[in-house]
Amino acid sequence: MPRTPKREKRRANLNCNNCGHQFVAPAWHAEIVLSDVPGPVGWVPEADTGATSPNCGSRAVGVR
């Protein structure tokens, strides 16, 4: 049975969808796990990064 991937905050290049400001900040990432490979293969940013724009305060932030 596959295990649930871990989550952790890692630095990412982000872009505010509200004001267009580009910045680097910690964002939630989930590990990539394959059933036939022991340990994590890599990390991928989640859709909800948990970050806010330092320019306008919006939570509508995506990975660039």
C-alpha positions as a LaTeX table, in Angstrom:
\begin{tabular}{lrrr}
\hline
Residue & $x$ (\AA) & $y$ (\AA) & $z$ (\AA) \\
\hline
Met1 & 0.00 & 0.00 & 0.00 \\
Pro2 & 1.49 & 3.40 & $-1.00$ \\
Arg3 & 2.27 & 5.83 & 1.78 \\
Thr4 & 0.95 & 9.37 & 1.94 \\
Pro5 & 3.45 & 11.91 & 0.55 \\
Lys6 & 5.03 & 14.31 & 3.05 \\
Arg7 & 4.61 & 18.08 & 2.81 \\
Glu8 & 7.12 & 20.74 & 3.72 \\
Lys9 & 7.79 & 24.42 & 3.17 \\
Arg10 & 10.52 & 25.05 & 0.56 \\
Arg11 & 11.58 & 28.23 & $-1.21$ \\
Ala12 & 9.89 & 28.84 & $-4.56$ \\
Asn13 & 9.68 & 31.53 & $-7.25$ \\
Leu14 & 6.15 & 32.91 & $-6.91$ \\
Asn15 & 3.94 & 35.33 & $-8.84$ \\
Cys16 & 0.94 & 37.26 & $-7.50$ \\
Asn17 & $-2.08$ & 36.73 & $-9.76$ \\
Asn18 & $-3.63$ & 39.95 & $-8.43$ \\
Cys19 & $-0.87$ & 42.56 & $-8.89$ \\
Gly20 & 1.72 & 40.62 & $-10.95$ \\
His21 & 4.50 & 41.03 & $-8.35$ \\
Gln22 & 7.23 & 38.34 & $-8.63$ \\
Phe23 & 9.00 & 37.22 & $-5.46$ \\
Val24 & 10.73 & 34.32 & $-3.71$ \\
Ala25 & 9.15 & 32.90 & $-0.55$ \\
Pro26 & 8.54 & 29.62 & 1.29 \\
Ala27 & 5.70 & 27.62 & $-0.28$ \\
Trp28 & 4.16 & 24.22 & 0.44 \\
His29 & 5.66 & 21.35 & $-1.57$ \\
Ala30 & 4.66 & 17.68 & $-1.69$ \\
Glu31 & 7.20 & 14.92 & $-2.26$ \\
Ile32 & 6.96 & 12.78 & $-5.40$ \\
Val33 & 6.80 & 9.12 & $-4.40$ \\
Leu34 & 6.94 & 6.12 & $-6.75$ \\
Ser35 & 5.91 & 2.66 & $-5.55$ \\
Asp36 & 8.95 & 0.92 & $-7.03$ \\
Val37 & 11.58 & 3.45 & $-5.85$ \\
Pro38 & 12.54 & 3.78 & $-2.18$ \\
Gly39 & 12.42 & 7.32 & $-0.82$ \\
Pro40 & 11.22 & 10.52 & $-2.50$ \\
Val41 & 12.05 & 11.12 & $-6.17$ \\
Gly42 & 11.63 & 14.90 & $-5.94$ \\
Trp43 & 9.37 & 17.70 & $-4.75$ \\
Val44 & 6.55 & 19.59 & $-6.50$ \\
Pro45 & 4.86 & 22.86 & $-5.40$ \\
Glu46 & 1.23 & 22.47 & $-4.33$ \\
Ala47 & $-1.62$ & 24.46 & $-5.87$ \\
Asp48 & $-2.24$ & 26.26 & $-2.56$ \\
Thr49 & 1.24 & 27.57 & $-1.77$ \\
Gly50 & 0.18 & 29.11 & 1.54 \\
Ala51 & 2.03 & 32.32 & 0.62 \\
Thr52 & 0.79 & 35.89 & 0.38 \\
Ser53 & 2.07 & 38.66 & $-1.87$ \\
Pro54 & 4.34 & 41.07 & 0.01 \\
Asn55 & 3.23 & 43.80 & $-2.42$ \\
Cys56 & $-0.58$ & 43.69 & $-2.03$ \\
Gly57 & $-1.27$ & 40.96 & 0.58 \\
Ser58 & $-3.28$ & 38.79 & $-1.85$ \\
Arg59 & $-3.36$ & 34.99 & $-1.37$ \\
Ala60 & $-3.90$ & 34.53 & $-5.14$ \\
Val61 & $-0.29$ & 33.40 & $-5.60$ \\
Gly62 & 1.05 & 30.85 & $-8.08$ \\
Val63 & 4.39 & 29.29 & $-8.90$ \\
Arg64 & 6.26 & 30.80 & $-11.83$ \\
\hline
\end{tabular}
